[in-house]
Amino acid sequence: MPTATATPDTRSQLCSAVLAGPADRRAPQALRDRALAERKEHLLVLRHALATSAPSGFPAGCADRAWHVLVAADDADPEATADVLLSPPVGLWLVRALRRLALGLTSGPRARPDLGALSAVAAAAALRAGVPFQLDVPVAHGVVTLPTVGWFTLPPGPADRNPTHLPLRHDGGRFALDTPVGAPEAAFQRVDAHRCATGEHPLTAVLEDVDPHRAFTDPVPPAPLDERGRARWTGLLDRAWELLERCAPGHAAELAGGPLTLVPPTGAEHDGSSSAAAFGAVALPETATATELAELLVRERQHGKLSALAGVVRLHEADATPRFHVPWRDDPRPLGAVLHGIYALTGVAELWDGLRSGLPAEQGADAEYVFALRRAQVRAAVANVLGEPALTAEGRALLAASAHRLDACADQPSAEVVRAVDRVVAEQRVLWRIRHVRPYPADVSCLTGAWLERRPKPFRLQVRAEVHPTGADLPEVDPSGVGRAPARAALLRALATGRGMPVADEVDAACARGDVRAAVAGYRKRLLAEPDDLQAWAGLALASRREALLTVPEVVRAVHADALARTGTPPDPLLLADWVGER
């Protein structure tokens, strides 16, 4: 089975195609070629590993027979075989199988069906290519799955008679699964892809609800959708696709140019996400609107593209330390995750730019707000890592391409919307720093001593700090203001979009309206009663616009806490902030 090695030229072409976003129509084919090459490389590694450490109870020569059938299928019909190999469950299975072998987990009830799935992959490719074969294929949860082809469902039987493998025969025309003697014939169901044919770019999508390897975590039992459940998801996809075709045709073309597999909720924690091992697959959330699904499809395709690129191009030097702030997450992120978020949300911002004019008038204001918010978040994240020495030339090119794509979006949002999202992003940064940035105790003590003795701030003192992945307790929130937003973010959004003000705390409402005097007085009162009220610290920063509270709130809060511990009396937070902010 031939594989393709990435050359400097192909790496450069793939990098430029991916970073350009949906404007470069070379990307879908280039990504498909790269993903296929990677799958074939993984299969070669698996074949070698199975030859040297086959699982206990594995039939002699089973892996070799499957490999020869797969090679024959690839020779007969490379495109059909590629479709099978690029199936997301195949990618997820390959990663798990290689991990199992690397850890030496070649015994136990799951070893043979997990590792023996090579036979099912080979059988599926041979069926697609019209190649005759006879192979033992694995049975999992009473089902034999053949990626991109369909599945056999075995009738229920005694637990002690449930087979782990069954022979599958194909004579070049018909194929049949040999069930145990005396058992009823297994029922076969073909994969039924859904086609969205509206607009210029027809989309073919598979609802994957049977293959045990469809989940991004561990294998899960089949959960076939009933007619109503299937209609629910296909109808939602049709509506989302109509939006994408009309409002983001570039992203629609990109999605239509590659594989798309939708995985209905499996109960795992990864719903509404994708996996680098399963290019083209998206785990659906429990609930979604057409607009939310359109955003999910665009966002996760961007993650998939960048994962494929990162397999051949180094965007940054190795650094997995979670130390960077991004405005759409409440936890510190490693550099690679920051780049992923920047790239994915650039695509999302482009989508919302199109939705501004493509949605009905009553939804247009919300679309403008979300576009402005995503753009502000991405620009802030780019600024946070722009000077990072661990970035490679390709990583810096990603940041430049993102900035260029955002600048190319349509008209500037209204000044009121821009002010609102800037305040939301600023507040999220304040909360993040309070939670995760820890000033050195010795530096805090030095500052506190100077404050209490009414001496000028030690100007030459640079307060050192460390980023902690786990921080001070805060309610679980979505700081973007798009989902479960903090009160102030929700209020700012309501004011900016012309919606009625929701019921809110009086102090937060004053802050959102710009009533500085009332807001500052209210937050001061809160901090007097509860000095550890992190939301009050963030509100005070937002209302007062004190530089120290906006840039180093963790220092102001730490000195405030130290002074309170030493004297029993809390300092005035604004006076302290002014003192810390002295230059």
C-alpha positions as CSV (number, residue, x, y, z in Angstrom):
1,M,0.0,0.0,0.0
2,P,1.8,3.1,-1.2
3,T,2.2,6.1,1.2
4,A,3.1,9.7,0.4
5,T,5.8,11.5,2.3
6,A,5.4,15.2,2.8
7,T,8.1,17.2,1.0
8,P,9.1,20.8,1.8
9,D,7.1,21.9,-1.3
10,T,3.9,20.0,-0.2
11,R,4.3,21.2,3.4
12,S,4.6,24.8,2.1
13,Q,1.6,24.4,-0.2
14,L,-0.5,22.9,2.6
15,C,0.5,25.6,5.0
16,S,-0.4,28.5,2.6
17,A,-3.7,26.8,1.7
18,V,-4.8,26.2,5.3
19,L,-3.8,29.6,6.6
20,A,-5.6,31.4,3.8
21,G,-8.9,30.1,5.1
22,P,-11.8,29.2,2.9
23,A,-10.6,31.5,0.2
24,D,-8.0,28.9,-0.9
25,R,-9.9,26.1,-2.7
26,R,-6.8,23.9,-2.7
27,A,-7.2,23.1,1.0
28,P,-9.9,20.4,1.0
29,Q,-8.0,18.1,-1.4
30,A,-4.6,18.9,0.2
31,L,-6.0,18.0,3.6
32,R,-7.6,14.8,2.3
33,D,-4.3,13.7,0.8
34,R,-2.5,14.5,4.0
35,A,-5.0,12.6,6.2
36,L,-4.9,9.6,3.8
37,A,-1.1,9.5,4.0
38,E,-1.3,9.6,7.8
39,R,-3.9,6.8,7.9
40,K,-1.7,4.6,5.7
41,E,1.4,5.3,7.8
42,H,-0.6,4.3,10.9
43,L,-1.8,1.1,9.2
44,L,1.8,0.1,8.3
45,V,2.8,0.6,12.0
46,L,-0.2,-1.5,13.1
47,R,0.5,-4.3,10.7
48,H,4.1,-4.5,11.9
49,A,3.0,-4.4,15.6
50,L,0.4,-7.2,15.1
51,A,2.9,-9.3,13.4
52,T,5.2,-9.2,16.4
53,S,2.6,-9.0,19.3
54,A,-0.7,-10.4,18.3
55,P,-3.3,-10.5,21.0
56,S,-4.0,-13.7,22.8
57,G,-6.6,-15.8,21.0
58,F,-5.9,-14.0,17.7
59,P,-6.3,-16.4,14.8
60,A,-2.9,-17.2,13.2
61,G,-2.4,-15.2,10.0
62,C,-5.6,-13.1,10.6
63,A,-3.8,-9.8,10.3
64,D,-1.8,-10.8,7.3
65,R,-5.0,-12.0,5.4
66,A,-6.7,-8.7,6.2
67,W,-3.7,-6.7,5.1
68,H,-3.5,-8.6,1.7
69,V,-7.2,-8.0,1.1
70,L,-6.8,-4.3,2.0
71,V,-3.9,-4.0,-0.5
72,A,-5.9,-5.7,-3.2
73,A,-8.8,-3.3,-2.6
74,D,-6.4,-0.3,-2.8
75,D,-5.0,-1.6,-6.1
76,A,-8.4,-2.2,-7.6
77,D,-10.1,1.0,-6.5
78,P,-7.9,3.5,-4.7
79,E,-10.6,6.1,-4.3
80,A,-13.1,3.7,-2.7
81,T,-10.4,2.4,-0.4
82,A,-9.4,6.0,0.5
83,D,-13.1,6.7,1.5
84,V,-13.0,3.8,3.9
85,L,-9.6,4.7,5.4
86,L,-10.7,8.3,5.9
87,S,-13.9,7.3,7.7
88,P,-13.7,9.0,11.2
89,P,-14.3,5.7,13.1
90,V,-11.4,4.2,11.3
91,G,-9.1,7.0,12.4
92,L,-10.3,6.7,16.0
93,W,-9.9,2.9,16.0
94,L,-6.4,3.2,14.6
95,V,-5.3,5.6,17.4
96,R,-6.8,3.3,20.1
97,A,-5.3,0.1,18.6
98,L,-1.8,1.6,18.4
99,R,-2.1,2.9,21.9
100,R,-3.3,-0.5,23.1
101,L,-0.3,-2.2,21.5
102,A,2.2,0.4,22.7
103,L,1.0,-0.2,26.3
104,G,1.1,-4.0,25.9
105,L,-2.6,-4.4,26.4
106,T,-2.9,-7.5,24.1
107,S,-5.1,-9.7,26.3
108,G,-8.5,-9.4,27.9
109,P,-12.0,-9.4,26.4
110,R,-11.6,-6.2,24.4
111,A,-8.2,-6.9,22.9
112,R,-9.3,-9.1,20.0
113,P,-12.3,-7.1,18.8
114,D,-10.4,-3.8,19.2
115,L,-7.3,-5.0,17.4
116,G,-9.1,-7.3,15.0
117,A,-11.0,-4.4,13.4
118,L,-8.4,-4.3,10.7
119,S,-10.4,-7.2,9.1
120,A,-13.6,-5.1,9.1
121,V,-11.7,-2.2,7.5
122,A,-10.2,-4.5,4.8
123,A,-13.6,-6.1,4.2
124,A,-15.3,-2.7,3.8
125,A,-12.6,-1.6,1.3
126,A,-12.9,-4.8,-0.6
127,L,-16.7,-4.6,-0.8
128,R,-16.4,-1.1,-2.1
129,A,-13.7,-2.1,-4.7
130,G,-15.5,-5.4,-5.8
131,V,-12.6,-7.6,-4.6
132,P,-13.6,-11.2,-3.4
133,F,-12.5,-12.2,0.1
134,Q,-13.2,-14.3,3.1
135,L,-12.2,-12.8,6.5
136,D,-13.1,-13.2,10.1
137,V,-14.6,-9.8,11.2
138,P,-15.1,-8.7,14.8
139,V,-18.4,-8.6,16.6
140,A,-18.9,-5.8,19.2
141,H,-22.1,-5.3,21.1
142,G,-23.9,-7.8,18.8
143,V,-23.0,-5.8,15.7
144,V,-20.5,-6.2,12.9
145,T,-19.7,-2.8,11.4
146,L,-18.2,-2.2,8.0
147,P,-17.0,1.4,7.7
148,T,-18.9,3.4,5.0
149,V,-20.7,0.3,3.9
150,G,-23.1,-0.7,6.7
151,W,-23.6,-3.1,9.6
152,F,-24.9,-6.5,10.5
153,T,-27.1,-6.8,13.6
154,L,-27.0,-10.3,15.2
155,P,-30.1,-11.6,16.9
156,P,-29.9,-11.8,20.7
157,G,-28.6,-15.1,22.0
158,P,-27.2,-16.7,25.2
159,A,-24.3,-14.8,26.7
160,D,-22.0,-17.8,26.5
161,R,-22.7,-18.2,22.8
162,N,-22.0,-14.6,21.7
163,P,-19.2,-14.8,19.1
164,T,-16.3,-12.3,19.1
165,H,-15.6,-12.9,15.3
166,L,-17.6,-14.3,12.4
167,P,-16.6,-15.2,8.9
168,L,-17.6,-12.7,6.2
169,R,-17.5,-13.9,2.5
170,H,-17.7,-11.9,-0.7
171,D,-17.6,-13.6,-4.1
172,G,-17.3,-10.3,-6.1
173,G,-21.1,-9.9,-6.3
174,R,-22.9,-11.0,-3.1
175,F,-21.6,-11.0,0.4
176,A,-22.8,-12.9,3.5
177,L,-22.0,-13.2,7.2
178,D,-21.8,-16.7,8.5
179,T,-23.8,-16.8,11.8
180,P,-23.4,-19.7,14.3
181,V,-25.1,-23.0,13.5
182,G,-28.8,-22.8,14.3
183,A,-28.8,-19.0,14.8
184,P,-31.0,-16.8,12.6
185,E,-29.4,-14.8,9.8
186,A,-28.0,-11.4,10.7
187,A,-29.9,-8.4,9.4
188,F,-27.8,-6.0,7.2
189,Q,-28.4,-2.2,7.1
190,R,-26.5,0.0,4.6
191,V,-25.1,3.3,5.5
192,D,-27.6,6.0,4.4
193,A,-25.9,9.3,3.8
194,H,-27.9,12.5,3.9
195,R,-27.6,15.0,1.1
196,C,-28.1,18.8,1.4
197,A,-28.6,19.9,-2.2
198,T,-29.6,23.5,-1.7
199,G,-27.4,26.2,-3.2
200,E,-24.2,25.9,-5.2
201,H,-22.3,23.4,-2.9
202,P,-24.2,20.1,-2.3
203,L,-23.2,18.5,1.0
204,T,-23.1,14.8,1.8
205,A,-23.1,14.0,5.5
206,V,-23.2,10.7,7.4
207,L,-25.1,10.4,10.7
208,E,-22.9,7.9,12.5
209,D,-24.9,6.2,15.3
210,V,-23.8,2.6,15.2
211,D,-20.0,2.1,14.9
212,P,-18.6,1.5,18.4
213,H,-15.5,3.6,17.4
214,R,-17.6,6.7,16.6
215,A,-17.1,8.3,20.1
216,F,-14.0,10.4,20.7
217,T,-13.3,8.8,24.1
218,D,-13.7,5.0,24.4
219,P,-15.8,2.7,22.2
220,V,-19.5,2.9,22.9
221,P,-22.4,0.6,22.1
222,P,-24.5,1.2,18.9
223,A,-27.4,3.6,19.4
224,P,-29.3,3.7,16.1
225,L,-31.6,6.7,15.8
226,D,-35.3,6.1,15.2
227,E,-37.0,7.8,12.3
228,R,-38.0,10.8,14.4
229,G,-34.5,11.2,15.8
230,R,-32.9,11.0,12.4
231,A,-35.4,13.5,10.9
232,R,-34.6,15.9,13.8
233,W,-30.9,16.0,12.9
234,T,-31.2,16.0,9.2
235,G,-33.8,18.7,9.3
236,L,-31.5,20.8,11.5
237,L,-28.5,20.2,9.2
238,D,-30.6,21.3,6.2
239,R,-31.4,24.6,7.9
240,A,-27.8,25.1,9.0
241,W,-26.6,24.4,5.5
242,E,-29.0,26.9,4.0
243,L,-27.5,29.5,6.3
244,L,-24.0,28.5,5.4
245,E,-24.7,28.5,1.6
246,R,-26.3,32.0,1.8
247,C,-24.2,33.7,4.4
248,A,-20.8,32.0,4.3
249,P,-20.4,30.4,0.8
250,G,-16.6,30.1,1.2
251,H,-17.0,28.0,4.4
252,A,-19.8,26.1,2.8
253,A,-17.6,25.2,-0.2
254,E,-14.8,24.1,2.2
255,L,-17.2,21.8,4.2
256,A,-18.7,20.3,1.0
257,G,-15.2,19.6,-0.3
258,G,-14.3,17.2,2.5
259,P,-15.9,14.4,4.5
260,L,-18.5,15.2,7.1
261,T,-19.7,12.8,9.7
262,L,-22.1,13.8,12.5
263,V,-22.1,11.8,15.7
264,P,-25.3,12.1,17.7
265,P,-24.8,12.6,21.5
266,T,-23.2,9.5,23.1
267,G,-23.3,10.6,26.7
268,A,-19.6,11.4,26.6
269,E,-18.1,14.7,27.6
270,H,-17.0,15.6,24.1
271,D,-20.3,16.5,22.6
272,G,-20.0,19.7,20.5
273,S,-16.4,19.0,19.6
274,S,-14.1,17.2,17.2
275,S,-11.0,15.0,17.3
276,A,-7.6,15.2,15.5
277,A,-7.9,11.4,15.0
278,A,-11.2,11.8,13.2
279,F,-10.9,14.4,10.5
280,G,-14.4,15.5,9.3
281,A,-16.3,14.2,12.3
282,V,-18.3,16.4,14.7
283,A,-19.8,15.2,17.9
284,L,-23.3,16.8,18.1
285,P,-24.5,18.5,21.3
286,E,-27.8,17.5,23.0
287,T,-29.5,20.6,21.6
288,A,-28.7,23.2,19.0
289,T,-30.3,25.8,16.7
290,A,-29.5,26.0,13.0
291,T,-27.3,28.9,13.7
292,E,-25.4,27.1,16.5
293,L,-25.0,24.0,14.3
294,A,-23.6,26.2,11.4
295,E,-21.1,27.7,13.9
296,L,-20.2,24.3,15.2
297,L,-19.5,22.9,11.8
298,V,-17.3,25.9,10.8
299,R,-15.4,25.9,14.1
300,E,-14.7,22.2,14.2
301,R,-13.6,22.1,10.6
302,Q,-11.0,24.8,11.4
303,H,-9.7,22.7,14.3
304,G,-9.5,19.7,12.0
305,K,-7.6,21.6,9.3
306,L,-5.1,23.0,11.8
307,S,-4.6,19.5,13.4
308,A,-3.8,18.2,9.9
309,L,-1.4,21.0,9.3
310,A,0.3,20.6,12.7
311,G,1.1,17.0,11.7
312,V,3.6,18.2,9.0
313,V,4.4,21.8,9.9
314,R,5.7,23.0,13.3
315,L,3.8,26.1,14.4
316,H,5.7,26.5,17.7
317,E,8.5,24.9,19.7
318,A,7.4,22.2,22.2
319,D,5.7,23.8,25.1
320,A,2.6,22.3,26.8
321,T,2.6,24.6,29.8
322,P,-0.8,26.2,30.3
323,R,0.2,29.8,30.8
324,F,-1.6,31.9,28.2
325,H,-4.8,33.9,28.5
326,V,-7.4,33.7,25.8
327,P,-10.7,35.7,26.1
328,W,-13.0,32.8,25.3
329,R,-11.6,30.4,28.1
330,D,-11.5,30.8,31.8
331,D,-8.4,28.5,32.2
332,P,-4.8,29.1,31.1
333,R,-4.0,27.5,27.8
334,P,-0.8,26.1,26.2
335,L,0.5,27.9,23.2
336,G,-0.7,25.2,20.8
337,A,-4.2,25.5,22.1
338,V,-4.1,29.3,21.7
339,L,-3.2,29.0,18.1
340,H,-6.0,26.5,17.6
341,G,-8.5,28.8,19.2
342,I,-7.3,31.8,17.1
343,Y,-7.6,29.9,13.9
344,A,-10.9,28.4,14.7
345,L,-12.5,31.6,15.9
346,T,-11.3,33.5,12.9
347,G,-13.4,31.2,10.8
348,V,-16.3,31.7,13.3
349,A,-16.0,35.5,13.1
350,E,-16.1,35.3,9.3
351,L,-19.3,33.2,9.6
352,W,-20.9,35.8,11.9
353,D,-19.8,38.6,9.5
354,G,-21.9,37.0,6.8
355,L,-24.8,36.3,9.2
356,R,-25.0,40.1,10.0
357,S,-26.7,40.7,6.7
358,G,-28.1,37.2,6.1
359,L,-30.3,36.8,9.2
360,P,-33.7,38.4,9.6
361,A,-33.7,42.0,10.9
362,E,-34.7,41.0,14.5
363,Q,-31.6,38.7,14.7
364,G,-29.2,41.0,12.9
365,A,-28.3,43.0,16.0
366,D,-27.3,39.9,17.8
367,A,-25.2,38.7,14.8
368,E,-23.4,42.0,14.8
369,Y,-22.7,41.7,18.5
370,V,-21.3,38.2,18.2
371,F,-19.2,39.1,15.2
372,A,-17.7,42.0,17.1
373,L,-17.1,39.9,20.2
374,R,-15.4,37.1,18.3
375,R,-13.2,39.6,16.4
376,A,-12.2,41.3,19.6
377,Q,-11.5,38.0,21.3
378,V,-9.3,36.8,18.5
379,R,-7.4,40.1,18.2
380,A,-6.7,40.1,22.0
381,A,-5.4,36.6,21.8
382,V,-3.2,37.4,18.9
383,A,-1.7,40.3,20.8
384,N,-1.1,38.1,23.8
385,V,1.2,35.7,21.9
386,L,2.5,37.8,19.1
387,G,5.9,38.3,20.7
388,E,6.2,34.7,22.0
389,P,9.7,33.4,21.1
390,A,8.5,29.8,20.9
391,L,6.5,30.6,17.7
392,T,8.0,29.4,14.4
393,A,7.8,31.4,11.2
394,E,4.7,29.3,10.3
395,G,3.2,30.1,13.7
396,R,3.7,33.8,13.1
397,A,2.3,33.5,9.6
398,L,-0.9,32.0,11.2
399,L,-1.2,35.1,13.4
400,A,-0.7,37.4,10.4
401,A,-3.2,35.5,8.3
402,S,-5.8,35.7,11.0
403,A,-5.3,39.4,11.4
404,H,-5.6,39.9,7.6
405,R,-8.8,37.8,7.4
406,L,-10.4,39.7,10.2
407,D,-9.5,43.0,8.6
408,A,-11.1,41.8,5.4
409,C,-14.5,41.4,7.0
410,A,-17.3,43.8,6.2
411,D,-18.2,47.1,7.7
412,Q,-17.2,48.1,11.2
413,P,-19.9,47.3,13.9
414,S,-21.5,50.3,15.6
415,A,-19.5,52.2,18.2
416,E,-21.9,51.1,20.9
417,V,-21.4,47.4,20.1
418,V,-17.6,47.8,19.9
419,R,-17.6,49.5,23.3
420,A,-19.7,46.8,24.8
421,V,-17.5,43.9,23.6
422,D,-14.3,45.7,24.6
423,R,-15.7,45.9,28.1
424,V,-16.7,42.2,28.1
425,V,-13.2,41.2,27.0
426,A,-11.6,43.5,29.5
427,E,-13.7,42.1,32.4
428,Q,-12.9,38.5,31.4
429,R,-9.2,39.3,31.4
430,V,-9.5,40.8,34.9
431,L,-11.3,37.8,36.3
432,W,-8.7,35.5,34.6
433,R,-5.8,37.3,36.2
434,I,-7.4,37.3,39.6
435,R,-8.0,33.6,39.4
436,H,-4.8,32.4,37.9
437,V,-2.0,34.9,38.3
438,R,-0.2,34.6,41.7
439,P,2.2,37.4,42.7
440,Y,5.3,36.4,44.6
441,P,4.6,36.7,48.3
442,A,7.8,38.5,49.0
443,D,7.0,41.2,46.4
444,V,3.5,41.5,47.8
445,S,4.9,41.9,51.3
446,C,7.3,44.6,50.2
447,L,4.4,46.5,48.6
448,T,2.1,46.1,51.6
449,G,4.8,47.4,53.9
450,A,5.3,50.5,51.8
451,W,1.5,51.1,51.6
452,L,1.0,50.8,55.3
453,E,3.9,53.1,56.1
454,R,2.5,55.6,53.6
455,R,5.7,55.5,51.6
456,P,5.7,55.9,47.8
457,K,5.4,52.8,45.8
458,P,8.8,51.2,45.2
459,F,9.0,52.2,41.5
460,R,11.7,49.8,40.6
461,L,9.9,46.8,42.0
462,Q,8.7,44.6,39.3
463,V,6.1,42.3,40.9
464,R,6.9,38.7,39.8
465,A,4.1,36.3,39.3
466,E,3.3,32.7,38.3
467,V,0.3,31.4,36.3
468,H,-1.6,28.7,38.1
469,P,-3.9,26.4,36.0
470,T,-6.3,26.1,38.9
471,G,-7.4,29.3,40.4
472,A,-9.7,30.9,43.0
473,D,-13.3,29.8,43.0
474,L,-15.6,31.5,40.6
475,P,-19.1,30.4,39.4
476,E,-18.9,28.4,36.3
477,V,-19.5,30.9,33.5
478,D,-19.1,31.5,29.8
479,P,-17.1,34.8,29.8
480,S,-17.9,35.3,26.1
481,G,-21.3,36.7,26.9
482,V,-22.7,34.3,24.2
483,G,-23.8,31.4,26.4
484,R,-24.0,31.4,30.2
485,A,-22.7,34.9,30.7
486,P,-21.8,36.8,33.8
487,A,-24.5,39.3,34.7
488,R,-22.6,42.3,33.4
489,A,-21.8,40.7,30.1
490,A,-25.4,39.8,29.6
491,L,-26.5,43.4,30.4
492,L,-23.9,44.9,28.1
493,R,-25.1,42.7,25.3
494,A,-28.7,43.6,25.9
495,L,-27.9,47.3,25.9
496,A,-25.8,47.1,22.7
497,T,-28.4,45.1,20.8
498,G,-31.4,47.2,21.8
499,R,-33.1,44.4,23.7
500,G,-34.8,45.0,27.0
501,M,-32.7,45.0,30.1
502,P,-33.0,41.7,31.9
503,V,-33.6,41.6,35.7
504,A,-30.2,42.3,37.3
505,D,-28.5,43.5,40.4
506,E,-28.7,47.3,40.7
507,V,-24.9,47.7,40.9
508,D,-24.2,45.6,37.9
509,A,-27.0,47.4,36.0
510,A,-25.4,50.7,36.9
511,C,-22.0,49.5,35.7
512,A,-23.5,48.3,32.4
513,R,-25.3,51.7,31.8
514,G,-22.1,53.6,32.5
515,D,-23.3,55.1,35.8
516,V,-19.8,55.2,37.2
517,R,-20.6,56.8,40.6
518,A,-23.3,54.3,41.5
519,A,-21.3,51.3,40.3
520,V,-18.1,52.3,42.0
521,A,-19.9,53.0,45.3
522,G,-21.8,49.7,45.1
523,Y,-18.7,47.6,44.4
524,R,-16.8,49.3,47.2
525,K,-19.5,48.4,49.5
526,R,-19.4,44.8,48.4
527,L,-15.7,44.6,48.9
528,L,-16.0,46.1,52.4
529,A,-18.4,43.3,53.3
530,E,-16.6,40.5,51.4
531,P,-13.0,41.3,50.3
532,D,-12.8,38.0,48.4
533,D,-15.8,38.8,46.1
534,L,-14.0,38.3,42.8
535,Q,-16.9,39.5,40.7
536,A,-16.9,42.8,42.7
537,W,-13.2,43.3,42.0
538,A,-13.9,42.8,38.3
539,G,-16.9,45.1,38.4
540,L,-14.8,47.8,40.2
541,A,-12.1,47.5,37.5
542,L,-14.7,47.8,34.7
543,A,-16.5,50.8,36.3
544,S,-13.6,52.8,37.6
545,R,-11.2,52.1,34.6
546,R,-8.3,52.2,37.0
547,E,-5.2,51.1,35.1
548,A,-3.9,48.8,37.9
549,L,-7.2,47.1,38.3
550,L,-7.4,46.5,34.6
551,T,-3.8,45.3,34.1
552,V,-2.6,43.8,37.4
553,P,-5.7,43.2,39.4
554,E,-4.1,40.3,41.1
555,V,-1.5,42.6,42.7
556,V,-4.0,45.1,44.0
557,R,-6.1,42.3,45.5
558,A,-3.1,40.5,47.0
559,V,-1.8,43.7,48.7
560,H,-5.4,44.5,49.8
561,A,-5.6,41.0,51.4
562,D,-2.2,41.3,53.0
563,A,-3.0,44.7,54.5
564,L,-6.3,43.5,55.9
565,A,-4.5,40.5,57.5
566,R,-1.9,42.7,59.1
567,T,-4.2,45.5,60.4
568,G,-7.7,44.0,60.5
569,T,-8.9,47.0,58.4
570,P,-9.3,46.7,54.6
571,P,-7.7,49.5,52.5
572,D,-9.8,51.6,50.2
573,P,-9.5,49.5,47.0
574,L,-9.5,52.6,44.6
575,L,-6.9,54.5,46.6
576,L,-4.8,51.3,46.7
577,A,-5.3,50.8,43.0
578,D,-4.2,54.4,42.3
579,W,-1.1,53.8,44.4
580,V,-0.2,50.5,42.8
581,G,-0.7,52.2,39.4
582,E,1.8,55.0,40.1
583,R,4.6,55.2,37.5
